[in-house]
Amino acid sequence: MPTATAPARPAPAADTAERGRRRFIRLLGGGAVVAIAAPVAGCAAGVPEAATQPWRTAAQETDVRRWMLAHALLAPNPHNRQPWIADLSQPDAITLVCDGQRLLPHTDPHGRQILVGCGAFIELAVIAASHRGVAVTVEPYPDGPPAANALPAGTRVATLRLGAPGSATPDPLHAQITRRHTNKTAYADGRALPAPLLADWSRTAASLGLRSGVVTATDELQRIRRITREAYEIECVTPRTWIESAELMRIGPAAIERHRDGISIAGAMPRLMHTLGLFDPMDVPQRGNANHGRVMERWQAHETGSGFLWLAAPGTDRRGPLDAGRAYVRMHLQATAAGVDLHPLSQPLQEFPEVRGPYDALHRALGVDPAQGPVQMLARTGYALAPDGPSPRRGLPDLLRA
Ligand SMILES: Cc1cc2nc3c(=O)[nH]c(=O)nc-3n(C[C@H](O)[C@H](O)[C@H](O)COP(=O)(O)O)c2cc1C
């Protein structure tokens, strides 16, 4: 778990590092290096094959519960923490337990995003079971939900009870599970989304009792981009939230392969700069300094695309994030089938106090009253200009508890 307590570096050391970095950048020929050297959020290119093996081996499992889990662990989840423990002690059932060592206490202080990821995990398990002809009954929070603002460390999130063979018909979305990837690169601007996909998204949200919408009008799009950028900047300059992410940066193939989680930084240049001591992920950006300029420049690609998809729960209880995760991953699979990309941008949905302004502004912009049920997911959508590969995953044995 990230300890996330390290303070911002004292200014003189930061200045020295900064001067060194600038000298190095000049040596290498300037601006292009600055862009490459910026910390990247979940870059998939250059990730070693061993770290992505679970994407290729899921279908090899024969036992139904292992098959379900091998697909479920491919779920989207915040910062790729993979906060999942699978308890197989009851026959014909899987209990999903939230791994208290894999939370994000500073950026996700109530574990809401973590529970959204758990919901996505549950839905992929259900879809995978259907492919084997097995219906699943989902019993959320068998011991009761965690308290409203408590982290769900060790919470038994859901028990999945397997039906008899032949109790389900295959869900066609199964074919998209190993094809789905969060594409974090630049998208084409202004391209219309397919009407059948928009209808599918709307149906999916409604089937789980959620409200949803897709924002594409230019003015609204710009407003949400401004709010999201502001929230991102706050997350970056707030030392404890920056450090939480920095501690999850896996720099270079060896670290990516060892951890198989977090934020993969696979590019040659940031690795070299890191080795030379010219890129220190623990340098907290400060408004006005070059590091701040670089991380904000990095955000530009996230202001491209056709629009934003959002999902809101009907209430404030702890079912909301689980249902949102179930709906979101179905929507992502539907998008994958339609050749459309999705990329969650959670910064204005976060609950740490510094980001309260953008949180309120986003809810106002979407016409959602958080007291009635907050927005659970916000994702930009459209057509990525380049494909993005699979992100790392820990293997099935890492999740299993007998
Ligand atoms: C609840 C939730 C919040 C997320 N928030 C962000 C985000 O703010 N920024 C981002 O780049 N990706 C975000 N993601 C996407 C994850 O980073 C991504 O799912 C994870 O790295 C695994 O990659 P994959 O979806 O390609 O398998 C979020 C995903 C979930 C489920």
PDBQT file of the ligand as one rigid body, heavy atoms in Angstrom, charges set to zero:
ROOT
HETATM    1  C1  LIG A 501     -13.116   3.491 -10.946  1.00  0.00    +0.000 C 
HETATM    2  C2  LIG A 501     -12.045   3.716 -11.978  1.00  0.00    +0.000 A 
HETATM    3  C3  LIG A 501     -11.404   4.942 -12.035  1.00  0.00    +0.000 A 
HETATM    4  C4  LIG A 501     -10.410   5.173 -12.984  1.00  0.00    +0.000 A 
HETATM    5  N1  LIG A 501      -9.844   6.421 -13.076  1.00  0.00    +0.000 NA
HETATM    6  C5  LIG A 501      -8.896   6.667 -14.003  1.00  0.00    +0.000 A 
HETATM    7  C6  LIG A 501      -8.327   7.958 -14.126  1.00  0.00    +0.000 A 
HETATM    8  O1  LIG A 501      -8.680   8.898 -13.425  1.00  0.00    +0.000 OA
HETATM    9  N2  LIG A 501      -7.364   8.145 -15.066  1.00  0.00    +0.000 N 
HETATM   10  C7  LIG A 501      -6.957   7.143 -15.880  1.00  0.00    +0.000 A 
HETATM   11  O2  LIG A 501      -6.059   7.351 -16.716  1.00  0.00    +0.000 OA
HETATM   12  N3  LIG A 501      -7.508   5.903 -15.813  1.00  0.00    +0.000 NA
HETATM   13  C8  LIG A 501      -8.457   5.643 -14.891  1.00  0.00    +0.000 A 
HETATM   14  N4  LIG A 501      -9.031   4.405 -14.807  1.00  0.00    +0.000 N 
HETATM   15  C9  LIG A 501      -8.602   3.349 -15.743  1.00  0.00    +0.000 C 
HETATM   16  C10 LIG A 501      -7.553   2.468 -15.091  1.00  0.00    +0.000 C 
HETATM   17  O3  LIG A 501      -6.313   3.148 -15.008  1.00  0.00    +0.000 OA
HETATM   18  C11 LIG A 501      -7.406   1.161 -15.904  1.00  0.00    +0.000 C 
HETATM   19  O4  LIG A 501      -8.626   0.470 -15.860  1.00  0.00    +0.000 OA
HETATM   20  C12 LIG A 501      -6.305   0.277 -15.347  1.00  0.00    +0.000 C 
HETATM   21  O5  LIG A 501      -5.042   0.894 -15.517  1.00  0.00    +0.000 OA
HETATM   22  C13 LIG A 501      -6.287  -1.076 -16.033  1.00  0.00    +0.000 C 
HETATM   23  O6  LIG A 501      -6.148  -0.909 -17.423  1.00  0.00    +0.000 OA
HETATM   24  P1  LIG A 501      -7.196  -1.541 -18.437  1.00  0.00    +0.000 P 
HETATM   25  O7  LIG A 501      -8.528  -0.902 -18.178  1.00  0.00    +0.000 OA
HETATM   26  O8  LIG A 501      -6.656  -1.212 -19.798  1.00  0.00    +0.000 OA
HETATM   27  O9  LIG A 501      -7.244  -3.013 -18.193  1.00  0.00    +0.000 OA
HETATM   28  C14 LIG A 501     -10.035   4.139 -13.880  1.00  0.00    +0.000 A 
HETATM   29  C15 LIG A 501     -10.697   2.906 -13.820  1.00  0.00    +0.000 A 
HETATM   30  C16 LIG A 501     -11.690   2.689 -12.881  1.00  0.00    +0.000 A 
HETATM   31  C17 LIG A 501     -12.423   1.381 -12.844  1.00  0.00    +0.000 C 
ENDROOT
TORSDOF 0
